[in-house]
Amino acid sequence: MLILLQKCEYRPHHTSPIIPTVARRPLLQEKTMKEIAIIGAGIGGLTAAHALLKAGINVRVFERAPQLRALGAGITMQANAMEALASLGLAERVHDKGHTIDRAQITTWKGSPLQSLDFGALGQKIAWPGVAIHRRALIHALAEGLQDVLVFNAGATHIEQRDDAVHITFEDGTQTSFTALIGCDGLHSVVRRSLLGDEPLRYDGYTSWRGVATMPSKGLATTEMWGAGKRFGLVPIATDKVYWFAVAEAPQNSPAKDPALEHLLAMFEGWAAPVEELLHATSPADIIATDCLDRPPIPTWGRGRVTLLGDAAHPMMPNLGQGGCQAVESAVVLGRALQTTPNIEQALRLYERQRIARANLFVKRSFDTGRIAQWKNPLARGIRNLGMRLIPTALVQRALVEQYAFEAWYQSVST
C-alpha cells in the first residue's frame, strides 16, 4: 500500500461530527423514466450522485445494506481526488473531517529511509492537499445532501435492458425502470456480472490487515516499511487516531488471519517503532483482515444504457492508495459527460473513452508496485532499495504533479 500523499498550502484542521445515518426511504414502486439509477452507496456511488445532480439529472441511489456502510479503517483522498471533489463543492467537508498530510516516507523494516517526500514542496502546482480520513467519516461526508435520493435495503439481483430503459429487480421482488444505470456496487458487482458474466478475481499471494490505533499522532509521518515479503504502514487520520495496515504473503482465505492481533505481533516482532505500539493501541475486535484482490484491466465498462464505476469497473490493489481516488475521478467525469452530451448512450461511451486508459493505468501500476514491494530475495531487495534511494527528488515531484493534476488531465482528454 504505497501511499503517495501531498500537501499544498497549509489549511487548519478541525474536527466535524459525523452526521447521523441517512434515514431509509421506501423502495420505488412506479416506473421512473426520467431518472438515472445508481447501484451502490459507496465512495463512487455517492460522488456520482452529487455529480449527476450538479448536472441537472434526477438520480436515485440504491444500497443493499440497511444503512450507510463503511467497512474499513482509514483511507486517503489524495490530491487528484480532492481536486475532483472540489469541482463538486465537496472538498472542504472532506478536508474538515480528515487530517492533512504534509510528508511521507518509505523505509526498510528497521526504519532506514528509502524515500522521503515533503509534499509542501509541490506548492501551487497542486490545487488541494491530500487528506487521510476514517472511511466512515468520508462516507458520511459524501452522503450529506443526498437524503432524498438514497434507498436502503435495496439490493439489485437482476439487470435487463429493453424498451429504451433499464429494468432492475431487487431482492424483495420489486421491479422498477430507469433511463440509465450506473453500477457502483463494488468488487462483487451484480451490474458488472450482468454485462460481462462471471469473471474470476485475481489474488496475487498477499493479504492485508487494517486497524485504527488510539494514540497521539503528533510527530508521526505517513510511513510504509518494507521487509521480506511483508510491509507495515501508518497514516495519522486525527490528533489521537492513527490508521495502520499490514501486508504479508499468505494463502488465499488463510486461517492465520484470526486471531489477528497475536498473529501480527509475532509477524512484525522486531520491526521499527511504532509498529508494536500501534498494534497494542488497537482493539482486537476492530482489526479487519482481507485478501488483496483485483481484476485485470478491461477495454470496456458498459453497453447500451449501463456503465460501471469504481471497483465495479476498475478494482485495483491497494498499493498506491488510488482505488477510492479513481472512483471519485470517474464520478466527476461521468457527470460532465452526461451534462454535455444529450444522447444518454453516447454520453456513457464518452465517459468510458475518457476514463478507461487512466483508470487501467492505475490498476496496472498498483499491481506492479505490490509485486516489487513484496520481494523476498535479498539481492533483489538490495538493488530495489538502492534504486529508491538514488531517485532524484525532482523526478519524484514531477511524477506526483502528473498523477495529482486532475483538471489538467481532464482537459487533455476532453479537447
C-alpha positions as CSV (number, residue, x, y, z in Angstrom):
1,M,0.0,0.0,0.0
2,L,2.5,2.6,-1.2
3,I,0.5,5.8,-0.4
4,L,1.8,8.9,-2.1
5,L,0.2,11.9,-0.4
6,Q,0.8,15.6,-0.8
7,K,0.2,18.9,0.9
8,C,0.0,22.3,-0.6
9,E,-0.7,25.5,1.3
10,Y,-1.5,24.6,5.0
11,R,-5.1,24.6,6.0
12,P,-6.0,24.4,9.7
13,H,-7.6,21.1,10.7
14,H,-10.7,20.9,12.9
15,T,-13.0,18.1,13.7
16,S,-16.6,17.9,12.5
17,P,-19.1,15.5,13.9
18,I,-20.2,12.6,11.7
19,I,-23.7,13.1,10.5
20,P,-26.4,10.6,11.5
21,T,-27.1,7.7,9.2
22,V,-29.4,8.8,6.4
23,A,-33.0,7.6,7.0
24,R,-34.3,4.8,4.9
25,R,-36.8,5.7,2.1
26,P,-39.4,3.3,0.7
27,L,-38.4,1.4,-2.4
28,L,-39.7,2.9,-5.6
29,Q,-42.7,1.1,-6.9
30,E,-43.6,3.1,-10.0
31,K,-41.8,3.1,-13.3
32,T,-39.4,6.1,-13.4
33,M,-38.2,7.1,-16.8
34,K,-36.5,10.4,-16.1
35,E,-34.0,9.3,-13.6
36,I,-30.7,7.5,-13.6
37,A,-30.2,4.7,-11.1
38,I,-27.0,4.2,-9.2
39,I,-26.5,0.8,-7.6
40,G,-24.2,1.1,-4.6
41,A,-23.8,3.9,-2.0
42,G,-20.0,3.7,-1.5
43,I,-17.5,6.3,-2.4
44,G,-18.1,6.1,-6.1
45,G,-21.9,5.9,-5.9
46,L,-22.3,8.8,-3.5
47,T,-19.9,11.0,-5.5
48,A,-21.6,10.1,-8.7
49,A,-24.9,11.1,-7.2
50,H,-23.5,14.6,-6.5
51,A,-22.0,14.8,-10.0
52,L,-25.3,13.9,-11.7
53,L,-27.4,16.2,-9.5
54,K,-25.0,19.0,-10.3
55,A,-25.5,18.3,-14.0
56,G,-29.3,18.7,-13.5
57,I,-30.0,15.0,-13.7
58,N,-32.5,13.2,-11.4
59,V,-30.9,10.3,-9.7
60,R,-31.8,7.5,-7.2
61,V,-29.1,5.6,-5.3
62,F,-29.9,2.0,-4.2
63,E,-27.9,0.4,-1.4
64,R,-28.2,-3.3,-0.4
65,A,-27.4,-2.6,3.3
66,P,-30.0,-1.1,5.8
67,Q,-27.8,1.9,6.3
68,L,-24.6,3.5,5.1
69,R,-21.8,1.1,5.2
70,A,-18.2,2.0,6.0
71,L,-16.3,-1.3,6.2
72,G,-12.6,-0.4,6.6
73,A,-10.4,1.8,8.7
74,G,-8.6,4.7,7.1
75,I,-8.4,5.9,3.6
76,T,-6.6,8.6,1.7
77,M,-8.2,11.1,-0.6
78,Q,-5.1,12.1,-2.5
79,A,-4.7,15.5,-4.2
80,N,-6.3,14.3,-7.5
81,A,-9.4,13.1,-5.7
82,M,-9.6,16.3,-3.6
83,E,-9.4,18.4,-6.8
84,A,-12.1,16.4,-8.3
85,L,-14.2,16.7,-5.2
86,A,-13.6,20.5,-5.2
87,S,-15.4,20.7,-8.6
88,L,-18.5,19.4,-6.9
89,G,-18.1,21.6,-3.8
90,L,-17.3,18.6,-1.6
91,A,-13.6,19.0,-0.9
92,E,-14.0,21.3,2.1
93,R,-16.2,19.0,4.0
94,V,-13.9,16.0,3.4
95,H,-10.9,18.1,4.4
96,D,-12.6,19.3,7.6
97,K,-13.3,15.7,8.7
98,G,-9.8,14.4,7.9
99,H,-6.2,15.1,8.5
100,T,-3.9,16.9,6.1
101,I,-0.7,15.1,5.4
102,D,2.4,17.1,4.7
103,R,5.1,14.4,4.5
104,A,5.5,10.7,3.8
105,Q,8.3,8.2,3.8
106,I,9.2,4.7,2.7
107,T,11.7,2.9,4.9
108,T,13.1,-0.6,5.5
109,W,11.6,-2.7,8.2
110,K,14.4,-1.4,10.5
111,G,13.4,2.2,9.8
112,S,16.2,3.1,7.4
113,P,14.9,5.7,4.9
114,L,14.4,4.7,1.3
115,Q,12.5,7.7,0.1
116,S,11.3,10.8,1.9
117,L,8.7,13.1,0.5
118,D,7.9,16.7,1.5
119,F,4.6,17.4,-0.2
120,G,4.7,21.0,0.8
121,A,7.5,21.4,-1.8
122,L,4.9,21.0,-4.5
123,G,3.4,24.3,-3.6
124,Q,0.9,25.8,-6.0
125,K,1.5,23.1,-8.6
126,I,-1.3,21.1,-6.9
127,A,-4.7,22.7,-6.1
128,W,-5.6,20.8,-2.9
129,P,-3.8,18.9,-0.2
130,G,-4.2,15.2,0.2
131,V,-6.3,14.1,3.2
132,A,-6.2,11.0,5.4
133,I,-9.6,10.2,6.9
134,H,-11.5,7.4,8.5
135,R,-13.6,5.7,5.9
136,R,-16.8,6.1,8.0
137,A,-16.3,9.9,8.2
138,L,-15.7,10.0,4.4
139,I,-18.8,8.1,3.6
140,H,-21.0,10.3,5.8
141,A,-19.4,13.4,4.4
142,L,-20.3,12.3,0.9
143,A,-23.8,11.4,2.0
144,E,-24.6,14.9,3.2
145,G,-27.3,16.4,1.0
146,L,-28.4,13.0,-0.5
147,Q,-31.0,12.0,2.0
148,D,-33.8,12.4,-0.6
149,V,-32.2,10.1,-3.2
150,L,-30.9,7.3,-1.0
151,V,-32.8,4.0,-0.8
152,F,-31.7,1.3,1.6
153,N,-32.5,-2.4,1.9
154,A,-32.4,-2.4,-1.9
155,G,-30.1,-5.0,-3.3
156,A,-30.3,-5.4,-7.0
157,T,-30.4,-9.0,-8.3
158,H,-31.1,-8.7,-12.0
159,I,-30.5,-6.0,-14.6
160,E,-32.1,-6.1,-18.0
161,Q,-32.1,-3.5,-20.9
162,R,-35.2,-3.3,-23.1
163,D,-37.7,-0.8,-24.4
164,D,-35.2,2.1,-24.2
165,A,-34.9,1.6,-20.4
166,V,-33.0,-0.4,-17.8
167,H,-35.2,-2.7,-15.7
168,I,-34.0,-3.6,-12.2
169,T,-35.2,-6.4,-10.0
170,F,-34.5,-6.2,-6.3
171,E,-34.1,-8.9,-3.6
172,D,-37.6,-8.4,-2.4
173,G,-39.0,-8.9,-5.9
174,T,-39.7,-5.2,-6.5
175,Q,-39.1,-4.1,-10.1
176,T,-38.6,-0.6,-11.5
177,S,-37.2,1.1,-14.6
178,F,-34.8,3.9,-15.2
179,T,-33.4,5.8,-18.2
180,A,-29.9,4.5,-17.4
181,L,-28.0,2.7,-14.7
182,I,-24.5,3.2,-13.2
183,G,-23.1,0.2,-11.4
184,C,-21.1,1.3,-8.4
185,D,-21.6,-1.9,-6.5
186,G,-18.0,-2.8,-5.8
187,L,-15.7,-5.8,-6.3
188,H,-18.5,-8.3,-6.5
189,S,-20.7,-6.2,-8.7
190,V,-24.1,-7.6,-9.8
191,V,-24.2,-4.9,-12.6
192,R,-20.8,-6.0,-13.9
193,R,-21.9,-9.6,-13.9
194,S,-25.0,-8.7,-15.9
195,L,-22.7,-7.1,-18.6
196,L,-19.7,-9.4,-18.6
197,G,-20.8,-12.6,-17.0
198,D,-18.8,-14.4,-14.2
199,E,-15.1,-13.5,-14.0
200,P,-12.5,-14.8,-11.6
201,L,-10.9,-12.3,-9.2
202,R,-7.1,-12.1,-9.2
203,Y,-5.2,-12.9,-6.0
204,D,-1.5,-12.1,-6.1
205,G,-0.5,-14.0,-3.0
206,Y,-0.7,-11.5,-0.2
207,T,-3.3,-10.4,2.3
208,S,-3.8,-7.3,4.4
209,W,-4.9,-6.3,7.9
210,R,-6.1,-2.9,8.8
211,G,-6.9,-1.0,12.0
212,V,-7.1,2.3,13.8
213,A,-4.9,2.8,16.8
214,T,-6.0,5.2,19.5
215,M,-2.8,7.1,20.4
216,P,-1.3,10.6,19.8
217,S,-0.3,11.1,16.1
218,K,1.8,14.2,16.7
219,G,5.2,13.8,15.2
220,L,4.3,10.7,13.1
221,A,4.7,10.9,9.3
222,T,2.8,8.8,6.8
223,T,5.2,5.8,6.6
224,E,5.5,2.5,4.8
225,M,8.1,0.0,5.9
226,W,9.2,-2.7,3.5
227,G,10.5,-6.1,4.7
228,A,10.9,-9.5,3.1
229,G,7.5,-10.5,1.7
230,K,5.7,-8.2,4.1
231,R,5.0,-4.5,4.8
232,F,3.6,-2.2,7.5
233,G,2.2,1.3,7.0
234,L,0.8,4.0,9.2
235,V,-1.2,7.2,8.4
236,P,-2.3,9.7,11.0
237,I,-6.0,10.5,10.5
238,A,-6.6,12.6,13.6
239,T,-4.7,14.0,16.5
240,D,-5.5,10.9,18.5
241,K,-6.0,8.3,15.8
242,V,-3.5,6.5,13.5
243,Y,-4.7,4.3,10.7
244,W,-2.3,1.4,10.1
245,F,-2.1,-1.5,7.6
246,A,-0.1,-4.7,7.4
247,V,0.5,-6.7,4.2
248,A,2.1,-10.2,4.1
249,E,2.3,-13.2,1.8
250,A,-0.4,-15.8,2.8
251,P,-2.6,-18.4,1.1
252,Q,-5.9,-17.0,0.0
253,N,-8.6,-17.3,2.7
254,S,-5.8,-18.1,5.2
255,P,-7.0,-19.2,8.7
256,A,-3.9,-17.3,10.1
257,K,-5.9,-14.1,10.0
258,D,-7.7,-15.0,13.2
259,P,-6.8,-14.1,15.9
260,A,-5.2,-11.2,14.1
261,L,-3.5,-9.3,16.9
262,E,-1.4,-12.2,18.2
263,H,-0.6,-13.2,14.6
264,L,0.5,-9.6,13.7
265,L,2.6,-9.1,16.9
266,A,4.5,-12.3,16.1
267,M,4.9,-11.5,12.4
268,F,6.2,-8.0,12.9
269,E,8.3,-8.6,16.0
270,G,11.4,-6.5,16.0
271,W,10.2,-4.0,13.4
272,A,11.0,-0.4,13.9
273,A,8.8,1.8,16.2
274,P,5.9,2.5,16.4
275,V,4.7,-0.8,14.9
276,E,4.3,-2.7,18.2
277,E,2.8,0.4,19.9
278,L,0.2,0.8,17.1
279,L,-0.9,-2.8,17.4
280,H,-1.2,-2.7,21.1
281,A,-3.2,0.5,20.8
282,T,-5.8,-1.1,18.6
283,S,-8.9,-3.0,19.8
284,P,-8.5,-6.6,18.5
285,A,-12.2,-6.7,17.6
286,D,-11.7,-3.8,15.2
287,I,-8.9,-5.4,13.1
288,I,-10.0,-6.1,9.6
289,A,-8.4,-8.9,7.6
290,T,-9.0,-9.1,3.8
291,D,-7.2,-10.7,0.9
292,C,-5.8,-8.2,-1.7
293,L,-7.8,-8.8,-4.8
294,D,-8.3,-7.0,-8.2
295,R,-9.3,-7.8,-11.7
296,P,-7.1,-7.4,-14.8
297,P,-7.9,-4.2,-16.8
298,I,-10.6,-4.5,-19.4
299,P,-11.2,-2.4,-22.5
300,T,-14.9,-1.6,-22.0
301,W,-17.1,-0.9,-19.0
302,G,-20.6,-0.7,-20.4
303,R,-23.2,-1.4,-23.0
304,G,-26.3,0.5,-24.0
305,R,-27.6,2.4,-21.1
306,V,-25.5,0.8,-18.4
307,T,-21.9,1.5,-17.3
308,L,-19.7,0.8,-14.4
309,L,-17.8,3.0,-12.0
310,G,-15.2,2.5,-9.1
311,D,-14.4,-1.0,-8.0
312,A,-17.1,-2.4,-10.2
313,A,-15.2,-1.1,-13.2
314,H,-11.5,-0.9,-12.2
315,P,-10.8,-2.7,-8.9
316,M,-7.2,-2.3,-8.1
317,M,-4.7,-3.5,-5.5
318,P,-4.3,-1.0,-2.6
319,N,-0.6,-0.4,-3.2
320,L,-0.9,3.2,-4.5
321,G,-3.9,4.3,-2.4
322,Q,-5.7,5.3,-5.5
323,G,-8.8,3.0,-5.5
324,G,-11.2,5.5,-4.0
325,C,-9.5,8.4,-5.7
326,Q,-10.1,6.9,-9.1
327,A,-13.7,6.3,-8.3
328,V,-14.1,10.0,-7.4
329,E,-12.4,11.0,-10.7
330,S,-14.7,8.7,-12.6
331,A,-17.8,10.1,-10.9
332,V,-16.9,13.7,-11.9
333,V,-16.1,12.8,-15.5
334,L,-19.4,10.8,-15.8
335,G,-21.3,13.9,-14.6
336,R,-19.6,16.1,-17.1
337,A,-20.2,13.6,-20.0
338,L,-23.9,13.4,-19.2
339,Q,-24.2,17.2,-18.9
340,T,-22.5,17.9,-22.2
341,T,-23.9,15.0,-24.3
342,P,-27.7,14.9,-24.8
343,N,-27.8,11.3,-26.0
344,I,-27.5,9.0,-23.0
345,E,-25.7,6.1,-24.7
346,Q,-23.3,8.5,-26.4
347,A,-22.6,10.2,-23.0
348,L,-21.8,6.9,-21.3
349,R,-19.5,5.8,-24.1
350,L,-17.8,9.2,-23.9
351,Y,-17.2,8.8,-20.2
352,E,-15.7,5.4,-20.8
353,R,-13.4,6.6,-23.5
354,Q,-12.2,9.4,-21.3
355,R,-11.6,7.3,-18.2
356,I,-10.6,3.8,-19.1
357,A,-7.0,4.4,-20.0
358,R,-6.2,6.4,-16.9
359,A,-8.0,4.0,-14.5
360,N,-6.5,1.0,-16.1
361,L,-3.0,2.5,-15.8
362,F,-3.5,2.7,-12.0
363,V,-4.7,-0.9,-11.9
364,K,-1.5,-2.0,-13.6
365,R,0.7,0.3,-11.5
366,S,-0.9,-0.8,-8.3
367,F,-0.4,-4.5,-9.3
368,D,3.2,-4.0,-10.3
369,T,4.0,-2.0,-7.2
370,G,2.7,-4.8,-5.0
371,R,5.0,-7.3,-6.6
372,I,8.1,-5.1,-6.2
373,A,7.3,-4.2,-2.6
374,Q,6.7,-7.9,-1.7
375,W,10.1,-9.1,-3.0
376,K,11.8,-11.6,-0.6
377,N,15.1,-12.2,-2.5
378,P,17.8,-10.3,-0.5
379,L,19.8,-9.4,-3.7
380,A,16.7,-8.1,-5.5
381,R,15.6,-6.2,-2.4
382,G,19.1,-4.6,-2.0
383,I,19.1,-3.4,-5.7
384,R,15.5,-2.1,-5.3
385,N,16.3,-0.2,-2.1
386,L,19.5,1.3,-3.6
387,G,17.5,2.4,-6.7
388,M,14.8,4.1,-4.5
389,R,17.5,6.0,-2.5
390,L,19.0,7.3,-5.8
391,I,15.8,8.5,-7.4
392,P,16.2,12.4,-7.7
393,T,13.6,14.3,-5.6
394,A,12.8,16.4,-8.6
395,L,11.8,13.4,-10.6
396,V,9.5,12.1,-7.9
397,Q,7.9,15.5,-7.5
398,R,7.3,15.7,-11.3
399,A,5.6,12.3,-11.3
400,L,3.4,13.3,-8.3
401,V,2.3,16.5,-10.1
402,E,1.4,14.5,-13.2
403,Q,-0.6,12.0,-11.0
404,Y,-2.4,14.6,-8.9
405,A,-3.3,17.2,-11.5
406,F,-6.9,16.0,-12.2
407,E,-8.2,19.0,-14.1
408,A,-5.1,19.2,-16.3
409,W,-5.5,15.5,-17.1
410,Y,-9.2,16.0,-17.8
411,Q,-8.5,18.9,-20.2
412,S,-6.1,16.6,-22.1
413,V,-8.8,14.0,-22.8
414,S,-11.8,16.3,-23.3
415,T,-10.4,18.6,-26.1
